[in-house]
Amino acid sequence: MSTFVDDYPEESKIVQASLAVAFVALGIGAFFGLIQALHRTNVLRIFSSVDYYTLLTGHGVLLAIVFTIFFLVGLFTWAVTKSLDRPAPDIRLTWAWFGLMTTGATLVAVAILSGLFPSIPMSADVLYTFYAPLQAHPVFYIGLAMFIVGTWMAGADWFLAYREWRGENPGERIPLQTFMVLTTMIMWYIATLGVAVSVVVFLIPWSMGLVDSVNPLLTRTLFWYFGHPIVYFWLMPAYLLWYTVLPKLAGGRLFSDPLARVVFVLFLLLSTPVGIHHQYLDPGIAEGFKFIAMTNTMFLLLPSLLTAFTVVASMEHGARQRGGEGYLGWLGALPWRDPAFTGMALAGLMFAAGGFSGMVNAGMNINYLVHNTLWVPGHFHMTVGTAVALTMMAGTYWLLPQITGKKVYSRPIGLLQVVMWFVGMVFMSNAMHRGGLLGIPRRTAEPQYTNFDFVTAVGSIGEIRMQIALGGTLLFLSVVLFLFNVAATWADDRTETPVDDYLPEPLSGPSGSPVVLDNLALWTGIAIVLVVLAYTLPLASIIGDAGLFGSSGGFPATVTLDGLVRIIAGVMG
């Protein structure tokens, strides 16, 4: 039986190359994460606290941007090619966007890692959230711009494939995987406009000395305009695997195609107009705008709950097809020895827990308790760090045989690896959440205030630190096992039938859903209108207060009698 690599050899090379870059970034970023975990907990310090921030920036950028998005473009290339059953429209365009993304990612990595070498006049210790007033070398921002343009070209590649398919199949419903890819990319085009303007118009000229200053609040707001929807840009590939691959691995079929389409439309509409909820403590944004962002954020619970229902129902169907019985007894009939299934299932379970902590982040009043504390990385290590990363690693055990024609080197090692990641994240995220409630700060190499002791109701600070150190170590060991398994698979010989890649039709197919769900132009228009409504007034207020480049006059820190007289005289003319 032929596999993807036999039917589409050129596209398989692109998918393999994308995954290879993703896994290199994963290995480096995970190593930096281990160093941070041991440094913050004072277990082992091999770098200075100054260099800690270079490693923190590398950890965030390499894992949250390079690893996730390179995996995404590989997965999406596979999904569009397979679901449309046609090769890429022009393989030269495909290699062009891959080359541009790789060049951009390399420039970003060089700019960051140069900060570890004082002899190199280049650094980018601006953390993952690279807005002003922290400034990086121009190479960092230029690399980011190239990387983002590369993703735009990738999206264009997939839309061109869809256009050719539509020309030959008028009136047919968009295949589900392609529908997921297209809605995700529409959201990405809208979301990345903010960061593109911030980088190209403000940060690159500022870093090159072409302008003297920028408006920090404006660059911060433009970043978070992009910074929240990128969370769903990470998640939607995981959702694609949960909806289309996980039911098959469970032994059944997707419960509902229409519900899956509704979920992706909701993410397209609701992901971008909510970024201001990351800025609850920014004094330059009116409380009314923050309240609107909070309200919009709560609507995002709906697609998450729909996903929980649909995916669990699909898993139950598969388990009962395998002989499972009872209200909960069917859980035992699931294929828990399959690393692809187990990893995705555990990732979904962790995502549910991350959703609950996310509700705390989303609420204005209760957010004040955990803002800028260790709670926040505890939350996103459960979401992007597990729901996304663990799903991508688990999905690799099913995808890699299709694009290489080789069986996974060791399924037992794969199973140990996904379970080890889950256990390590349980330790680390639990400790981070508890530490955040105590007020332990995030993003610092020295998380201890002078003359102040954190008081715990249960356990101790030492126990929390040890959990973080243990969790970080287990996570790093899990990555080592994963990379070994992947490398050994790549190095192995081809086999006749490396994997059963057939995806069965859903129980409820697309014919049961309204045709309007496939009207991408309509949903794009509504998404743009929602963004305009959410951001026009806040951006106008920010620019009106301080100008595009931070040109507003300063406010005196102290007031003297002479100063007060001068102010009054100025007001009187």
C-alpha positions in Angstrom: 0.0 0.0 0.0 1.4 3.4 -1.0 1.9 6.1 1.6 2.2 9.9 1.4 5.9 9.8 0.5 5.1 7.5 -2.5 2.3 9.7 -3.8 3.8 13.1 -3.1 7.6 12.8 -2.9 8.4 16.5 -3.3 5.8 17.6 -0.7 7.2 14.9 1.6 10.6 16.6 1.4 9.1 19.9 2.4 7.3 18.3 5.4 10.4 16.5 6.5 12.5 19.6 6.2 10.0 21.7 8.2 9.9 19.1 10.9 13.7 18.9 11.0 14.0 22.6 11.7 11.2 22.4 14.3 12.9 19.6 16.1 16.3 21.4 16.2 14.6 24.4 17.7 12.8 22.0 20.2 16.1 20.5 21.3 17.9 23.9 21.9 14.9 25.5 23.5 14.4 22.5 25.8 18.0 22.7 26.9 17.6 26.4 27.7 14.5 25.6 29.7 16.4 23.0 31.8 19.0 25.6 32.6 16.4 28.1 33.6 14.6 25.7 35.8 17.8 24.7 37.7 19.0 28.3 37.8 15.8 29.8 39.3 15.5 27.1 41.9 19.2 27.5 42.8 19.9 23.8 42.2 22.6 24.4 39.6 23.9 27.6 38.1 26.2 27.3 35.1 25.4 30.7 33.6 25.4 34.1 35.2 22.1 35.8 36.1 22.8 38.3 33.4 23.0 35.6 30.7 19.8 34.1 32.2 17.7 36.6 30.1 19.5 35.6 26.9 18.5 32.0 27.6 15.0 33.0 28.6 14.6 34.9 25.3 16.0 31.9 23.3 13.7 29.5 25.2 10.6 31.5 24.4 11.4 32.4 20.8 12.7 29.0 19.7 9.9 27.0 21.3 6.9 29.3 21.1 7.6 30.6 17.6 10.2 28.5 15.7 9.3 25.0 16.9 5.5 25.4 16.8 5.2 27.2 13.5 7.7 25.1 11.6 5.8 22.0 12.8 2.6 23.8 11.7 3.7 24.5 8.2 4.9 20.9 7.8 1.6 19.5 9.1 -0.5 21.9 7.1 1.4 21.1 3.9 0.6 17.4 4.6 -3.0 18.1 5.4 -3.8 20.3 2.3 -2.0 17.9 0.0 -3.6 14.8 1.4 -7.2 16.2 1.8 -7.3 17.8 -1.6 -5.5 14.8 -3.1 -3.2 17.0 -5.3 0.4 18.2 -5.2 1.5 21.7 -4.5 0.6 24.2 -7.3 4.3 25.2 -7.7 6.9 23.4 -5.6 9.3 26.4 -6.2 6.9 28.6 -4.2 6.9 26.0 -1.5 10.6 25.9 -1.2 10.8 29.7 -1.4 8.6 30.1 1.7 10.5 27.4 3.5 13.8 29.1 2.7 12.6 32.5 3.8 11.3 31.2 7.1 14.5 29.3 7.7 16.7 32.3 7.0 14.6 34.5 9.2 14.6 32.0 12.1 18.4 31.7 11.7 18.9 35.4 11.9 16.7 35.6 15.0 18.6 32.8 16.7 22.0 34.3 15.9 20.9 37.7 17.3 19.8 36.0 20.5 22.7 33.7 21.0 25.3 36.4 20.3 24.3 37.9 23.6 26.2 35.0 25.3 29.5 36.2 23.7 30.6 39.7 24.8 33.0 40.0 21.9 30.1 40.0 19.4 28.4 43.4 19.2 24.9 42.0 19.0 22.2 40.9 21.4 18.5 40.5 21.7 17.6 40.0 25.3 14.1 41.3 24.8 12.3 38.1 25.9 9.5 36.4 23.8 7.4 39.5 24.2 9.7 41.8 22.1 7.9 45.1 22.4 9.5 48.4 23.5 11.2 49.7 25.6 13.5 46.7 25.5 15.6 47.0 22.3 17.2 44.2 20.3 19.8 44.4 17.5 18.2 45.1 14.0 19.1 41.6 12.8 16.6 40.2 15.3 13.7 42.3 14.0 14.7 41.8 10.4 14.7 38.0 10.9 11.3 38.2 12.5 9.9 40.2 9.6 11.3 37.6 7.1 9.9 34.7 9.1 6.4 36.3 9.2 6.5 37.0 5.4 7.5 33.4 4.9 4.4 32.2 6.8 2.3 34.5 4.6 3.8 32.9 1.5 3.0 29.5 2.9 -0.6 30.5 3.4 -0.7 31.7 -0.2 0.6 28.4 -1.3 -2.2 26.5 0.4 -4.9 29.0 -0.9 -3.6 28.5 -4.5 -3.9 24.7 -4.0 -7.5 25.2 -2.8 -8.3 27.5 -5.7 -7.1 24.9 -8.2 -9.2 22.2 -6.4 -12.3 24.5 -6.3 -12.0 25.1 -10.1 -12.2 21.3 -10.6 -14.8 20.7 -7.9 -17.4 23.5 -8.0 -20.2 23.1 -5.4 -18.4 20.6 -3.3 -17.8 21.1 0.4 -14.2 22.0 1.4 -12.5 18.9 2.8 -12.3 19.2 6.6 -8.5 19.4 7.0 -8.2 22.0 4.2 -11.0 24.0 5.8 -9.1 24.0 9.1 -5.9 25.1 7.4 -7.6 28.0 5.5 -9.5 29.4 8.5 -6.4 29.2 10.6 -4.4 31.1 8.0 -7.1 33.8 7.6 -6.9 34.4 11.3 -3.1 34.5 11.0 -3.2 37.1 8.2 -5.4 39.3 10.3 -3.4 38.8 13.5 0.1 39.3 12.1 -0.8 42.7 10.7 -0.3 44.2 14.1 3.2 42.7 14.8 4.3 43.4 11.2 3.4 47.1 11.6 5.2 47.2 15.0 8.4 45.5 13.7 8.7 47.2 10.3 7.4 50.7 11.1 8.6 51.2 14.6 11.1 48.6 15.9 13.5 48.2 12.9 13.9 52.0 12.4 14.3 52.5 16.1 16.9 49.8 16.5 18.8 51.3 13.5 18.8 54.8 15.0 16.6 56.2 12.2 14.1 57.4 14.9 14.9 58.5 18.4 12.0 57.0 20.2 8.9 54.9 19.9 5.6 54.8 21.8 6.1 51.8 24.2 2.4 51.3 24.9 1.6 51.3 21.1 4.2 48.7 20.4 3.0 46.7 23.4 -0.6 46.9 22.2 0.3 45.9 18.6 2.2 42.9 20.0 -0.7 41.7 22.1 -3.1 42.3 19.1 -0.9 39.5 17.6 0.1 37.8 20.9 -3.2 36.3 21.8 -4.3 34.9 18.4 -0.9 33.3 18.1 -2.0 31.1 21.0 -4.7 29.7 18.7 -2.3 29.6 15.8 -0.4 27.1 18.0 -3.6 25.3 19.1 -5.3 24.9 15.8 -2.8 22.4 14.4 -3.3 20.4 17.6 -7.1 20.7 17.1 -6.6 19.4 13.5 -4.9 16.3 14.9 -7.5 15.9 17.7 -10.4 16.1 15.3 -9.1 14.2 12.3 -6.4 11.7 13.6 -7.2 11.0 17.3 -10.7 9.5 16.5 -9.0 7.1 14.0 -6.3 6.1 16.5 -9.1 5.5 19.1 -10.6 3.0 16.7 -13.6 5.0 15.5 -14.6 8.1 13.6 -15.0 11.8 14.2 -18.3 12.4 15.9 -19.3 15.5 14.0 -17.8 17.3 11.0 -20.2 20.3 11.3 -19.1 20.9 15.0 -15.5 20.9 13.9 -16.2 23.6 11.3 -18.1 25.7 13.7 -15.2 25.6 16.2 -12.7 26.8 13.6 -15.0 29.6 12.5 -15.4 30.7 16.1 -11.7 30.8 16.5 -11.4 32.9 13.4 -13.9 35.4 14.7 -13.0 35.6 18.3 -9.2 35.1 18.6 -8.0 38.5 17.7 -10.4 41.1 19.3 -9.3 40.0 22.8 -5.6 40.9 23.1 -6.1 43.8 25.5 -6.9 41.3 28.2 -3.1 40.9 28.4 -2.9 44.6 29.4 -5.2 44.8 32.3 -2.5 46.6 34.4 -1.4 49.0 31.6 -2.5 52.5 32.9 -2.6 53.9 29.4 -5.7 51.9 28.4 -9.2 52.9 29.7 -10.9 50.4 32.0 -13.9 50.2 29.7 -11.8 48.8 26.8 -10.3 46.2 29.2 -13.8 45.2 30.3 -14.9 44.7 26.6 -11.8 42.6 26.0 -12.6 40.5 29.1 -16.1 39.9 27.9 -14.9 38.9 24.4 -12.4 36.5 25.9 -15.1 34.6 27.8 -16.8 33.8 24.5 -13.7 31.8 23.6 -14.8 29.2 26.1 -17.5 28.1 23.7 -15.2 26.6 21.0 -13.1 24.9 23.7 -16.1 23.3 25.3 -17.4 22.2 21.9 -14.1 20.6 21.2 -14.1 18.8 24.5 -17.5 17.4 23.8 -16.7 16.4 20.1 -13.3 14.9 20.8 -14.4 12.9 23.9 -17.5 11.6 22.0 -15.3 10.5 19.1 -12.9 8.7 21.5 -15.9 7.0 23.2 -17.2 5.9 19.9 -13.9 4.4 19.0 -13.6 2.6 22.4 -17.1 1.1 22.1 -16.1 -0.1 18.6 -13.2 -1.9 20.3 -15.6 -3.5 22.8 -15.6 -1.0 25.6 -18.7 -0.9 27.8 -20.2 1.0 30.7 -20.3 4.6 31.7 -16.6 4.8 32.2 -15.4 1.3 31.5 -14.9 2.2 27.8 -11.8 4.2 28.8 -10.0 0.9 29.4 -10.6 -0.2 25.8 -8.7 2.7 24.3 -5.3 2.0 22.8 -3.2 3.3 25.7 0.0 1.5 24.4 0.0 3.6 21.2 2.3 6.7 21.9 0.5 8.8 19.3 -2.9 8.2 20.9 -1.7 8.4 24.5 0.3 11.6 23.9 -2.7 13.4 22.3 -5.1 12.2 25.0 -2.9 13.4 27.8 -2.3 16.7 26.0 -6.1 17.2 25.8 -6.4 16.4 29.5 -3.7 19.0 30.4 -5.4 21.5 28.1 -8.6 21.2 30.1 -6.7 22.1 33.3 -5.0 25.0 31.5 -8.4 26.3 30.5 -9.4 26.6 34.1 -6.3 28.6 35.0 -6.8 30.7 31.9 -10.2 31.8 33.1 -8.4 33.3 36.1 -6.1 35.2 33.7 -9.0 36.4 31.7 -11.0 37.9 34.6 -10.0 41.6 35.3 -10.3 41.6 39.0 -8.8 38.2 39.8 -6.1 38.7 37.2 -4.6 41.4 39.5 -3.7 38.6 42.0 -1.6 36.6 39.5 -0.3 39.2 37.1 3.4 38.9 36.3 3.8 36.0 38.8 4.9 32.4 38.3 1.2 31.5 37.8 1.3 32.9 34.2 4.1 30.6 32.9 2.4 27.8 34.8 -0.7 28.4 32.7 1.0 28.6 29.3 3.2 25.6 30.0 0.0 23.6 30.3 -1.5 25.1 27.1 1.3 25.7 24.5 3.8 23.6 26.5 1.6 20.5 26.7 -1.6 20.8 24.7 0.4 22.0 21.7 3.9 20.6 22.2 2.9 17.1 23.4 0.2 16.8 20.7 2.9 17.7 18.1 5.3 15.2 19.4 2.7 12.5 19.7 1.4 13.3 16.2 4.9 12.9 14.9 4.7 9.2 15.8 1.8 8.9 13.3 2.9 11.4 10.7 6.6 10.6 10.4 6.1 7.1 8.9 3.9 8.6 6.2 6.4 11.1 5.0 9.5 8.8 5.3 8.0 5.3 4.6 9.7 4.0 7.8 8.1 2.6 10.9 8.7 4.4 14.2 11.9 3.1 15.7 10.5 2.2 19.1 6.9 2.6 20.2 7.8 1.7 23.8 10.3 4.6 23.9 7.6 6.8 22.4 5.1 5.8 25.1 7.6 6.4 27.9 8.5 9.8 26.3 4.9 11.1 26.2 4.1 9.9 29.7 7.3 11.4 31.0 6.4 14.8 29.5 3.0 14.7 31.1 4.3 13.8 34.5 7.1 16.4 34.3 4.6 19.1 33.4 2.3 18.0 36.2 5.1 18.7 38.7 6.3 21.9 37.1 3.0 23.6 36.3 1.5 22.7 39.7 4.4 24.3 41.5 4.3 27.3 39.2 0.7 27.9 39.9 1.2 27.6 43.6 4.2 29.9 43.5 2.2 32.4 41.5 -0.5 32.5 44.2 2.3 33.3 46.7 3.4 36.3 44.6 6.7 34.7 43.3 7.6 36.7 40.2 8.1 35.4 36.7 10.8 36.5 34.2 13.6 36.9 36.8 16.8 35.1 37.5 16.5 36.0 41.2 13.0 35.3 42.3 13.5 36.3 45.9 12.8 39.8 47.3 15.2 41.3 49.8 14.1 41.0 53.5 10.9 39.2 52.5 9.9 35.6 52.9 7.1 33.9 50.9 4.7 32.1 53.3 3.0 28.9 52.1 -0.2 27.4 53.6 0.8 24.0 52.4 4.3 22.7 51.7 7.2 25.0 51.5 9.1 27.3 49.0 11.9 24.7 49.0 9.4 22.0 48.0 7.9 24.2 45.2 11.4 24.8 43.9 12.2 21.1 43.9 9.0 20.4 42.0 10.0 22.9 39.3 13.5 21.5 39.1 12.3 17.9 38.9 9.6 18.8 36.3 12.1 20.7 34.2 14.5 17.8 34.2 11.8 15.3 33.3 10.7 17.5 30.4 14.2 17.8 29.1 14.8 14.0 29.3 11.5 13.5 27.5 12.7 15.7 24.6 16.0 13.7 24.5 14.0 10.5 24.1 11.8 12.0 21.5 14.7 13.3 19.4 16.5 10.0 19.7 13.4 8.1 18.5 12.8 10.5 15.6 16.5 10.4 14.5 16.6 6.6 14.7 13.4 6.4 12.6 14.8 8.7 10.0 18.0 6.6 9.9 16.1 3.3 9.6 15.2 1.4 6.4 11.9 1.8 4.5 9.2 -0.8 5.0 6.1 -1.8 2.9 3.4 -0.5 5.2 4.8 1.8 7.9 1.4 3.0 9.1 -2.2 2.8 8.3 -2.8 6.4 7.1 -6.5 6.0 6.1 -8.8 8.5 7.8 -12.5 7.3 8.0 -15.4 9.6 7.2 -17.1 11.3 10.2 -20.2 9.9 11.7 -21.9 13.2 10.9 -20.5 14.4 7.6 -20.3 17.9 6.1 -23.7 17.4 4.3 -25.3 17.9 7.7 -23.9 21.4 8.2 -25.0 24.7 6.7 -23.2 25.6 3.4 -22.6 29.1 4.8 -19.9 27.6 7.0 -17.7 27.3 3.9 -18.2 30.9 3.0 -14.7 32.0 3.9 -15.2 35.5 2.5 -18.1 36.1 4.9 -16.3 35.0 8.0 -13.2 37.0 7.0 -15.3 40.1 6.7 -17.0 39.6 10.1 -13.6 38.9 11.7 -12.2 42.2 10.3 -15.2 44.2 11.5 -14.9 42.7 15.0 -11.2 43.7 15.1 -12.0 47.2 13.9 -14.6 47.6 16.6 -12.3 46.3 19.3 -9.2 48.2 18.5 -10.0 51.5 16.7 -10.8 53.5 19.9 -8.0 52.1 22.1 -5.4 52.7 19.4 -6.7 56.2 18.7 -6.5 57.0 22.4 -2.9 55.6 22.7 -1.7 57.6 19.7 -3.6 60.7 20.8 -1.9 60.6 24.2 1.7 60.0 23.2 1.9 60.1 19.4 3.1 57.4 17.0 6.7 57.7 18.2 6.2 58.6 21.9 6.4 62.4 21.3 4.2 63.5 24.3 5.7 65.7 26.9 6.8 64.1 30.2 5.1 64.6 33.5 7.2 66.0 36.5 8.0 63.5 39.2 8.2 66.2 41.8 6.5 69.6 42.1 8.3 72.6 43.5 6.9 76.1 44.1 9.0 77.6 41.3 7.9 74.8 39.0 4.2 75.3 39.9 4.5 79.0 39.2 6.0 78.3 35.7 3.2 75.8 35.0 0.5 78.3 35.9 2.2 81.0 33.9 2.3 78.7 30.9 -1.4 77.9 31.2 -2.2 81.6 31.5 -0.5 82.3 28.3 
